[in-house]
């Protein structure tokens, strides 16, 4: 089997375990009336993916294997878009249209902003790298 598959598998396992721990931690503290754990995971996952891809493609230091571990692996295991879809559908089925609309808006809008935040953070670090 291709060595790259193992990198993705390891990253996915770590990402999935992190998703479980972070999601449960957030939901236990904020309650279950709104899927805040999934929302925060989707936003932070978007930030991480935006950062890693922008940074990794700009520097020769990161191997394709490590890039795959972090992006397809970790971010793929960490982000929870299928859970987001299920939770949104459940809110709609329960007649909680305002919550569903807010969840859709925040998930798409803030996650997109987080991706741009990852881009900007990577640019800053790359600028620091070239100035040292």
C-alpha positions in Angstrom: 0.0 0.0 0.0 1.2 3.5 -0.8 3.0 5.2 2.2 0.8 8.3 1.7 -2.3 6.3 2.7 -0.8 5.6 6.1 -0.1 9.3 6.6 -3.7 10.1 5.8 -4.9 7.3 8.1 -2.8 8.5 11.0 -4.0 12.1 10.5 -7.6 11.0 10.2 -7.4 9.1 13.4 -5.9 12.0 15.3 -8.4 14.4 13.7 -11.4 12.2 14.6 -10.2 11.8 18.2 -9.6 15.5 18.5 -13.1 16.2 17.1 -14.7 13.9 19.7 -12.8 15.4 22.6 -13.2 19.1 21.6 -16.9 18.6 20.6 -17.8 16.9 23.8 -15.8 19.5 25.9 -17.7 22.4 24.3 -21.1 20.8 24.4 -20.8 19.8 28.0 -20.0 23.4 28.9 -22.5 25.1 26.7 -25.4 22.7 26.6 -27.1 20.9 23.8 -29.7 23.4 22.6 -27.4 24.6 19.9 -24.7 22.5 18.1 -21.9 24.9 19.2 -19.3 22.1 19.4 -19.8 21.2 15.7 -19.9 24.8 14.7 -16.6 25.6 16.5 -15.0 22.4 15.0 -16.0 23.5 11.5 -14.7 27.0 12.0 -11.4 25.9 13.5 -11.0 23.1 10.9 -11.5 25.7 8.2 -8.9 27.9 9.7 -6.4 25.0 10.1 -6.9 23.9 6.5 -6.6 27.4 5.1 -3.4 28.0 7.1 -1.7 24.6 6.4 -2.4 24.7 2.6 -1.4 28.3 2.2 1.8 27.8 4.3 2.7 24.3 2.9 2.4 25.4 -0.7 4.6 28.4 -0.1 7.6 26.6 1.5 9.6 23.6 0.3 10.1 22.3 3.8 6.8 20.4 4.1 6.7 17.1 2.4 3.6 16.0 0.4 3.2 13.2 3.0 3.1 15.6 6.0 0.8 18.0 4.0 -1.6 15.0 3.3 -1.4 14.0 7.0 -2.5 17.5 8.1 -5.0 18.3 5.4 -6.8 15.2 4.0 -6.0 13.3 7.2 -6.3 15.6 10.2 -8.7 18.2 8.8 -10.8 15.5 7.1 -11.1 13.6 10.4 -11.6 16.7 12.5 -14.2 18.7 10.5 -17.7 17.5 10.8 -19.7 18.6 7.8 -21.8 15.5 7.7 -22.7 16.0 11.4 -23.5 19.7 10.6 -25.9 18.5 7.8 -27.6 16.1 10.2 -27.9 18.6 13.0 -29.3 21.2 10.6 -31.9 18.8 9.2 -32.9 17.9 12.7 -33.4 21.5 13.7 -35.6 22.0 10.6 -37.6 18.8 11.3 -38.2 20.0 14.8 -39.5 23.3 13.5 -36.6 25.3 14.9 -36.2 27.3 11.7 -34.5 30.4 13.4 -31.9 28.2 15.0 -31.4 26.2 11.8 -31.0 29.5 9.8 -28.5 30.9 12.3 -26.5 27.6 12.3 -26.4 27.6 8.5 -25.3 31.3 8.3 -22.6 30.9 11.0 -21.3 27.6 9.7 -20.8 28.8 6.2 -20.0 32.5 6.8 -17.7 32.2 9.8 -16.0 29.1 8.5 -15.2 31.0 5.3 -13.9 33.9 7.3 -11.8 31.5 9.3 -10.2 30.1 6.1 -9.2 33.6 5.1 -7.9 34.0 8.7 -5.7 30.9 8.1 -4.5 32.4 4.8 -3.6 35.7 6.6 -1.8 33.9 9.5 0.2 31.8 7.1 1.2 35.0 5.1 2.4 36.6 8.4 4.5 33.6 9.4 5.9 33.4 5.9 6.8 37.0 6.0 8.6 36.5 9.4 10.4 33.5 7.9 11.8 35.5 5.0 12.8 38.4 7.3 14.9 36.3 9.5 
